[in-house]
Amino acid sequence: ATRTKSADVERADSGIGQMPARKWRNRASETLSSLQAWEAHRPCTDCGERDLPVETDMQNCNQRRADLCEKCRKRRTERKESVLEFVNTEASYGEDLRIIKEEFYLPMQAAGLLSQEQLLGIFSNIQELIDLNENFLEVLQEEIDQAFDQGDDDLMTVCIGEIFLEFVNMLPAFQTYCLQQSSSVNMLNALEKEKELLRIFLNVSQNDNTALRRMNLRSFLMAPLQRVTKYPLLLSRIIKATTEYHPDHGSLREAKSRIESHLEHINMKTKQEGNTWTLRSFRQDSKKKREVINIEMRETALKTVGWLREETRFVMEGSLQLAQPPDGQWVKKGSKTLKFQNMQVLLLVNMKRVSESSLESAEPGPVKDAVLVLIRDKNNGKFHLLREPLRLSNCIVSTDPDCDDTFELIEIRREAFVFRDSDQARTHHWFRQIRRYSRELGSWKKRRNALPNIMISTPHTRP
């Protein structure tokens, strides 16, 4: 009996008295009340604001949207509508391109109404625009479908800006078409007056072909111009409805800036060619002006090297100071004795493509070639090359400890150049990038110390 009583005492005594136990229960009750209060004033998942309207599952079956304030709900709805508008209008634009090809180009070609040269003059690079639109639209639609499959009804995981930047090679294709638009319309007008069969075909198509919606060929040929000018407006709507914390916010702004710069560049080119029409203009700032200049320099460089645009990567571009030393003793005398001139320099790399796709999103392969293009500053509104591009496979790049603000590029059996930037850190960055591709491609790299003449003896070797 004594042992049982002792055991009962042990079971009843847990080590916590009655007062601590009551405090524990009170604290648990306070914690529960605090959690309920927090739930009643939970923060919005988008903006972090509190005091959301309390909603039950019966009032809103979508619990995720119940965690949003009214402002953010409206913003998400606007963003979803803007994203769908972007995709749907891209599909409509693609349908107009298909009509141009299937209802005009192919029938005119099959009937022999125009020669191949005349067809090319009127329809320009329409096939390139069709291919780009089909690939662009396919990726957009896949992103939309994937978001819905994952339960993302607001399409918050769809990043239009990132996708647009992957397909940024659409912009030069639009530029080619826009710059030829004036001559294309003039040629169509002249041929329509000369060729009665062509005039009959165009009239019958407009009046009897229901697919054309009673629109003539000239109206359809304006579709690419209208589409490229609408991109900034559509992107602006998405940006306005996208919170700055969204991962696509920066890409959207960059995509908008890129398209606006290309539009300004197209307007500049049309003025140079004497055309009176211009695309929708946008307010220019110093950043956009610099981007327009960069676009023009890239076009000059591409035309010079003759590479395919989709296989070309612009590694670096910008202003450098260049000098051509009279002999190899300039290091002892110092770079102050050299006469430098400002030069626009572009480092281009030609990449092999692993896939057959011509899109920039295709996986790049090994480097085929790398060049430095040297362009003089603008004179009379145009860029001029200093000389033919420097192929890095035939160049040796080095620095000297006594002149750490410059680097030297020696073209084997030809000339030597000394480069520097106003910023020493950027000079070193240029040197590392140029030396990298020079080493990868140069057949001279097996030579000792990578010197152009292995018989030269120097107290120190250049890195």
C-alpha atoms as one frame of an Amber mdcrd trajectory, in Angstrom:
protein
   0.000   0.000   0.000   2.857   2.384   0.726   4.529   1.674  -2.640   1.234
   2.358  -4.499   0.749   5.656  -2.702   4.334   6.674  -3.548   3.757   5.779
  -7.197   0.564   7.833  -7.268   2.445  10.793  -5.904   5.125  10.455  -8.608
   2.550  10.356 -11.403   0.720  13.389 -10.056   3.858  15.499  -9.598   5.160
  16.523 -13.069   7.566  19.102 -11.731   5.323  22.041 -12.710   3.255  23.627
 -10.013  -0.298  24.854 -10.373   0.713  28.519 -10.857   3.193  27.816 -13.717
   0.649  25.519 -15.333  -1.970  28.279 -15.350   0.587  30.733 -16.786   1.452
  28.199 -19.489  -2.215  27.807 -20.457  -2.679  31.591 -20.452   0.377  32.076
 -22.671  -0.838  29.403 -25.098  -4.198  31.160 -25.231  -2.486  34.496 -25.888
  -0.383  32.937 -28.654  -3.471  31.483 -30.294  -5.185  34.872 -30.135  -2.089
  36.489 -31.622  -2.020  34.000 -34.499  -5.700  34.603 -35.157  -5.095  38.363
 -35.134  -2.157  37.948 -37.552  -4.340  35.831 -39.815  -6.987  38.532 -39.745
  -4.351  41.114 -40.735  -2.020  38.922 -42.812   0.329  40.702 -45.229  -0.342
  40.798 -48.963   1.944  38.346 -50.747   2.740  40.909 -53.463   3.150  44.279
 -51.728   3.383  43.288 -48.025   0.551  45.538 -46.878  -1.787  44.318 -44.106
  -5.457  44.729 -43.179  -6.740  42.560 -46.014 -10.452  41.840 -46.212 -11.202
  38.596 -44.382 -12.588  36.040 -46.799 -13.684  32.464 -46.270 -13.211  29.620
 -48.706 -16.848  29.959 -49.678 -16.330  33.604 -50.624 -13.134  32.948 -52.580
 -12.258  29.440 -53.611  -8.813  30.530 -54.756  -6.911  30.707 -51.468  -3.818
  32.166 -53.135  -5.746  35.197 -54.358  -7.256  35.585 -50.871  -3.730  36.506
 -49.695  -3.695  39.600 -51.947  -4.868  43.103 -51.245  -7.420  44.672 -53.548
  -4.795  46.769 -55.340  -2.583  43.777 -56.090  -5.547  41.680 -57.226  -6.407
  44.354 -59.732  -2.764  44.604 -60.820  -2.520  40.852 -61.370  -5.697  40.909
 -63.428  -4.342  43.770 -65.539  -1.036  41.957 -66.001  -2.749  38.768 -67.087
  -4.850  40.690 -69.604  -1.767  42.519 -70.910   0.194  39.268 -71.306  -2.682
  37.595 -73.136  -3.080  40.685 -75.329   0.605  40.475 -76.253   0.301  36.804
 -77.228  -3.056  37.136 -79.016  -1.954  40.136 -81.081   1.222  38.278 -82.004
  -0.958  35.436 -83.268  -3.115  37.870 -85.263   0.000  39.427 -86.764   1.213
  35.963 -87.743  -2.124  35.285 -89.446  -1.691  38.453 -91.537   1.790  37.296
 -92.542   0.355  33.927 -93.567  -2.253  35.686 -95.707   0.454  37.719 -97.446
   2.280  34.544 -98.377  -0.565  32.136 -99.146  -3.141  34.514-100.642  -0.846
  36.860-102.550   2.772  35.738-102.902   2.274  32.071-103.808  -0.675  32.603
-106.231   1.181  35.438-108.002   4.272  33.260-108.244   2.354  30.205-109.504
   0.470  32.250-112.131   3.625  33.948-113.326   2.164  37.404-112.789   5.535
  38.719-111.610   9.145  37.649-111.928  11.071  36.406-108.907  12.999  39.671
-108.758   9.739  41.666-108.751   8.252  39.430-106.053  11.346  39.952-103.911
  11.100  43.696-104.450   7.486  43.805-103.250   7.487  41.217-100.460  11.063
  41.784 -99.262  12.087  39.408 -96.410   8.529  38.360 -95.554   9.557  34.705
 -95.207  12.122  35.623 -92.554   9.444  37.490 -90.601   7.113  34.491 -90.887
   9.734  32.100 -89.513  10.570  34.413 -86.614   6.909  34.921 -85.759   6.175
  31.192 -85.757   9.075  30.428 -83.405   8.350  33.405 -81.162   4.666  32.566
 -80.920   5.398  28.905 -80.226   7.568  29.767 -77.216   5.016  32.295 -75.926
   2.182  29.787 -76.193   4.220  27.096 -74.463   4.854  29.451 -71.539   1.148
  30.262 -71.269   0.114  26.594 -71.398   2.759  25.603 -68.848   1.607  28.318
 -66.447  -2.008  27.151 -66.621  -0.949  23.504 -66.214   0.937  24.428 -63.028
  -2.070  26.231 -61.605  -0.729  29.714 -62.264  -4.030  31.238 -63.340  -2.620
  34.777 -63.047   0.308  33.959 -65.420   2.793  35.364 -62.902   5.436  32.844
 -64.017   5.254  33.995 -67.656   8.247  36.255 -68.369   7.522  38.119 -71.606
  10.613  40.317 -71.218  13.028  37.387 -71.033  11.413  35.695 -74.027  11.507
  38.926 -76.060  15.227  39.385 -75.360  15.884  35.806 -76.498  14.253  36.681
 -79.837  15.860  40.106 -80.139  17.162  39.151 -83.608  13.614  39.906 -84.805
  14.473  43.593 -84.693  17.075  43.633 -87.519  14.619  41.623 -89.633  11.941
  44.266 -89.014  14.475  46.936 -89.905  15.254  45.298 -93.253  11.550  45.143
 -94.091  10.762  48.696 -92.962  13.605  50.276 -94.903  12.398  48.592 -98.109
   8.731  49.396 -97.544   8.730  52.667 -99.506  10.367  51.152-102.588   8.109
  48.065-102.318   4.931  50.159-102.444   6.280  52.239-105.337   7.120  49.081
-107.278   3.661  47.612-106.610   1.964  50.802-107.815   4.039  50.869-111.004
   3.471  47.173-111.790  -0.245  47.437-111.143  -0.493  50.162-113.777   1.572
  48.182-116.286   0.100  44.681-115.825  -3.635  44.314-116.332  -3.696  40.709
-115.089  -2.068  41.796-111.836  -4.620  44.556-111.388  -7.498  42.125-112.011
  -6.068  39.577-109.567  -5.698  42.167-106.791  -9.235  43.510-107.303 -10.839
  40.062-107.359  -8.879  38.996-104.286  -9.985  42.018-102.297 -13.667  41.694
-103.243 -14.194  37.925-103.370 -11.642  36.384-101.006 -13.274  36.321 -97.564
  -9.936  35.610 -95.859  -8.751  39.104 -96.783 -11.606  40.875 -94.904 -11.961
  43.202 -97.932  -8.462  44.551 -97.355  -6.035  45.120-100.221  -2.441  43.965
-100.497  -1.024  47.335 -99.426  -2.874  47.118 -96.119  -1.424  43.682 -95.376
   2.071  44.804 -96.327   1.835  47.402 -93.565   1.375  44.683 -90.904   5.084
  44.339 -89.961   5.438  48.128 -89.594   2.373  48.293 -87.385   3.540  45.341
 -85.310   7.044  46.622 -84.582   5.695  50.005 -83.446   3.165  48.320 -81.168
   5.750  46.331 -79.185   6.753  49.275 -76.915   3.098  50.009 -76.114   2.324
  46.387 -75.245   5.479  46.081 -73.136   4.627  49.335 -71.331   1.263  47.922
 -70.296   2.876  44.785 -68.899   5.522  46.850 -67.074   2.855  49.050 -65.508
   1.057  45.991 -64.141   4.240  44.202 -63.000   5.623  44.887 -59.541   9.282
  45.895 -59.431  10.038  42.789 -57.352   8.907  40.494 -60.165  11.881  38.636
 -61.767  10.823  39.796 -65.244  10.587  43.500 -64.396  14.174  44.334 -65.424
  13.951  42.271 -68.634  10.721  44.009 -69.603  12.338  47.429 -69.274  15.392
  46.323 -71.221  13.224  44.838 -73.985  11.247  48.087 -74.246  14.453  50.123
 -74.436  15.892  47.850 -77.128  12.850  48.101 -79.386  12.628  51.877 -78.957
  16.289  52.247 -79.872  15.767  50.164 -83.010  12.773  52.279 -83.999  14.842
  55.442 -83.640  17.578  53.819 -85.697  15.102  52.919 -88.443  13.851  56.513
 -88.497  17.420  57.766 -88.788  18.121  55.418 -91.694  14.958  56.440 -93.531
  15.952  60.111 -93.268  19.416  59.305 -94.627  17.813  57.598 -97.625  15.584
  60.613 -98.308  12.252  59.048 -97.308   9.638  61.318 -95.766   7.803  58.691
 -93.695   8.877  57.693 -90.197   7.766  55.164 -87.646   6.246  56.173 -84.342
   8.842  58.297 -82.585   9.735  58.083 -78.902  11.362  60.553 -76.566  15.101
  60.139 -76.835  17.499  60.242 -73.944  21.261  59.898 -73.859  21.097  56.134
 -73.219  18.860  55.515 -76.243  21.067  57.719 -78.424  24.102  55.661 -77.435
  22.208  52.448 -78.208  21.254  53.798 -81.659  24.934  54.518 -82.345  25.849
  51.005 -81.177  23.258  49.468 -83.531  24.716  51.382 -86.466  28.275  50.322
 -85.587  27.226  46.676 -85.279  25.648  46.814 -88.724  28.843  48.284 -90.161
  30.910  45.576 -88.487  28.635  42.745 -89.658  28.668  44.038 -93.212  32.459
  44.201 -93.095  33.127  40.669 -91.790  30.264  39.071 -93.756  29.145  36.742
 -90.954  25.589  35.560 -90.338  23.869  37.662 -87.705  22.627  34.646 -85.741
  26.180  33.234 -85.509  27.737  36.494 -84.336  28.210  37.583 -80.744  29.356
  41.077 -79.801  31.606  40.460 -76.806  32.705  44.070 -76.208  32.233  47.439
 -77.862  33.167  50.977 -76.974  35.669  53.768 -77.351  39.412  53.104 -77.042
  42.514  55.167 -77.678  44.797  53.692 -80.329  48.381  54.382 -81.344  50.753
  52.751 -83.835  54.307  52.775 -82.432  57.084  53.380 -84.982  59.292  50.678
 -83.421  59.452  48.246 -80.550  61.321  50.651 -78.277  58.246  52.604 -77.248
  58.044  50.749 -73.930  61.368  52.193 -72.781  60.322  55.697 -73.808  56.846
  55.309 -72.276  53.363  55.583 -73.695  53.467  59.383 -73.337  55.589  59.534
 -76.468  52.863  57.843 -78.539  50.237  59.759 -80.458  46.825  58.342 -79.569
  43.565  58.813 -81.438  40.028  57.959 -80.340  38.561  54.907 -82.029  35.366
  52.845 -81.763  36.360  49.205 -81.255  34.128  46.132 -81.503  35.157  42.608
 -80.496  33.135  40.113 -82.578  33.092  36.352 -82.142  31.745  33.902 -84.725
  30.160  30.944 -82.923  29.234  27.606 -84.442  25.636  26.635 -83.748  24.916
  23.252 -82.185  21.365  23.215 -83.564  20.015  24.216 -86.950  17.923  27.008
 -85.466  18.772  30.553 -86.476  17.492  31.948 -83.186  19.803  33.481 -80.615
  18.412  31.112 -78.030  20.067  28.180 -79.817  22.991  26.612 -77.988  26.291
  28.205 -79.095  29.152  25.926 -79.983  32.921  26.416 -80.344  34.416  29.688
 -81.523  35.136  29.707 -85.267  36.669  33.141 -85.558  37.174  36.391 -83.649
  38.011  39.846 -84.968  38.542  43.404 -83.815  36.769  46.001 -85.954  38.249
  49.502 -85.732  35.849  52.293 -86.666  36.670  55.992 -86.791  34.374  58.429
 -85.067  31.542  59.749 -87.208  32.473  62.021 -90.082  29.733  63.576 -92.231
  27.164  61.426 -90.435  28.740  58.075 -91.348  31.128  55.595 -89.773  34.334
  54.667 -91.619  36.656  51.735 -90.997  40.249  52.468 -90.055  41.386  49.321
 -91.866  40.243  45.750 -92.461  39.309  43.798 -89.294  42.108  42.411 -87.148
  41.746  38.620 -87.001  42.788  37.510 -83.544  43.990  34.154 -84.858  46.878
  36.101 -86.449  47.550  38.391 -83.495  49.571  38.306 -80.303  48.328  40.321
 -77.333  50.606  41.302 -74.468  51.177  43.809 -71.682  54.321  45.249 -70.141
  54.791  45.948 -66.410  56.361  49.321 -67.239  53.207  50.426 -69.124  50.326
  48.889 -67.191  47.835  51.433 -68.537  48.110  50.025 -72.071  48.257  46.716
 -73.931  49.838  45.867 -77.262  48.395  43.877 -80.141  50.835  42.676 -82.781
  49.525  41.403 -86.102  52.021  38.764 -87.173  54.250  39.961 -90.024  52.297
  43.206 -90.300  51.502  45.996 -87.850  51.508  46.689 -84.133  48.864  48.623
 -82.186  48.804  50.001 -78.660  45.403  50.368 -76.975  44.240  52.029 -73.799
  41.006  53.151 -72.189  40.512  56.264 -70.079  39.752  53.865 -67.215  42.653
  51.556 -66.364  40.403  48.774 -65.045  38.484  48.760 -68.318  41.787  48.658
 -70.223  42.649  45.454 -68.362  39.201  44.023 -69.109  39.655  44.681 -72.836
  43.083  43.043 -72.680  41.794  39.887 -70.961  38.934  39.432 -73.418  41.067
  39.977 -76.535  43.876  37.761 -75.218  41.377  34.982 -74.439  40.190  34.610
 -78.041  43.643  35.239 -79.431  44.951  32.281 -77.437  42.020  30.038 -78.365
  42.371  30.609 -82.114  46.019  31.465 -82.676  48.146  28.877 -84.459  51.142
  30.644 -82.931  50.187  29.550 -79.400  52.547  26.571 -79.566  55.485  28.920
 -79.922  57.585  29.585 -76.847  56.246  32.414 -74.673  53.792  33.279 -77.484
  56.318  35.728 -78.952  56.264  36.562 -82.669  59.976  35.839 -82.909  61.258
  33.078 -80.639  64.843  34.301 -81.069  64.074  37.509 -79.190  65.572  37.567
 -75.732  64.055  39.870 -73.150  64.714  40.280 -69.414  61.071  39.515 -68.690
  58.311  37.820 -70.604  55.003  39.468 -71.224  51.958  37.773 -69.667
